[in-house]
Amino acid sequence: MNWTRVLAGGIAAGIVTNLADFVQHGMIMANAYKKYPVFTQTAANPAMFAFVSVVVGICIAILFGRTRSAWAAGWKGGAVFGFYFGLAIFFMGFYNPLVLEGFPYHLAWCWGGIGMIDALIGGAVLGAIVRRD
């Protein structure tokens, strides 16, 4: 496993998914969030979102790098990895309506879709950067 490529891929995937989340959550879904009292907390620092996204990207890149030989070469293999990882994210989203009072069930579907899009994009970035040995 080439650690330089894994770290570079993780950082790049983290940045790209953070930007995708900004568009999806911050622009497309912003008006939907204003309707529900569960989203009334004080806004967090955007730099913290970017930092967490990069850290998560690096962790996922390590998993991808360790299993790289199982995926096809190039961005397509990374997108397949992202699809399977996105499935896990999709189903984790259904935890929120169960534990957060006022969290609408249909938003779990939206968040699952957003997580799947993020995983596909991040996986494609990883596949393009982290090469098969």
N, C-alpha and C positions, 0 to 999 in steps of 0.2 A: 504494500500500500504506500503510495506516494503522499507523505504527510503534507508537503507543500501544496499539492493540488487539492487535497482534501480540505485543508484550512482555507485556501483561496475559494474553493467551491462553496464551502459553508458560509463564508462571509458574503460572497456574491448572492447566494440563494437567500440569505437572511435579508440583505438589502432589497432584493427584488420582491420578495414576499411582503416585506414591510411596506413598500410602495403600493403593491397590489391591495394590501389590507387598507391602506389609507384611502384608495379610490373606492373600494367596495364598502367598507364600514363608514368612512368619513364623508363620502360624497353620495353614494347610491343609497345607503341605508340610513343616513342621518335623520331624515324626516320620520322614518318609521320608529326610530329609537325615542324620539321626543314624545311619542304617544303613550309610553308606558312608564309607570312610576318606578319600576325596577332600575331604570337608567338615570336616576336623579343625582347620583353621587358627583362629587367634584371631579372635573376632568384631570387626568394624569398628565405628567410631563411627556411630550412626544419623544424626547430623547430616550426615555425609559423603554418605550415601545420598540424603538430602533435597536437598542442594546439587547433587549430580550429576544427580538427576532434574529439578530446575528448569533447569539448564544445558542438558540434552538437550531438555527441553520447549521452551525458547526457540529452540534450533537447528531443531527440527522445525516450530515455529511460523513461523519465517522461510521455510522451504521451503513450508509451506502458504500463507502470505501471498503468496509470489511466484507460486504456481500457483492462487490462490483462484478466479479466473474459470473454471477448468476444472471446478470442483466445484459441485454444486447448493447452493442457499442453505440456511442453517440447519444444525442439528446433523446432519441426514441426510447432507448433502454432506461434512461433516467425518468422519462415520463411514465413508463410502466411501473417503475419503482414508486414514483409519486402517486400513481393511481391506487396502488395497494396501501400505501401509507395514508392517502386521503380517505380511504374507506374507514380506517381506524378513527381518523379525526371526525369523519361524518357521524359515526355512531356515538362517539363521545359527546357530541353536541346535544344528544337527547337526555343527558344528565341534568342540564340546566332547568328545564321545566319541572323536573321532579323535586329539586331542592331550593329553587329561588321563587319565592312567592311573587306572583305577578308576571313571571316570565312566560310569554305566550308560546304555545307549542309550535305555531307556524314559524316562529323565528329560529327554532331548532333546525328546521328544514333549511332555512336561509343560511344559518351559520354552517351547517353541514356542507351545503353547496359552496360557500365561500372557502371553507377549509379544503374541499376537494380541488377547487381552482388553485388555491395557494400551493397545495401539494404537487399538482401537475406542473405548475410553473417552476417551483423550486426543484422538483425532480429533473425537469428538462435542463435547467441551469447546471445542476450537479452532473448530469450525464454528459453535457458538453465540456465540462472542465475536468472532471475526474475520469481519466481514461482507463480502459481495461488493460491489465498487464499481460 
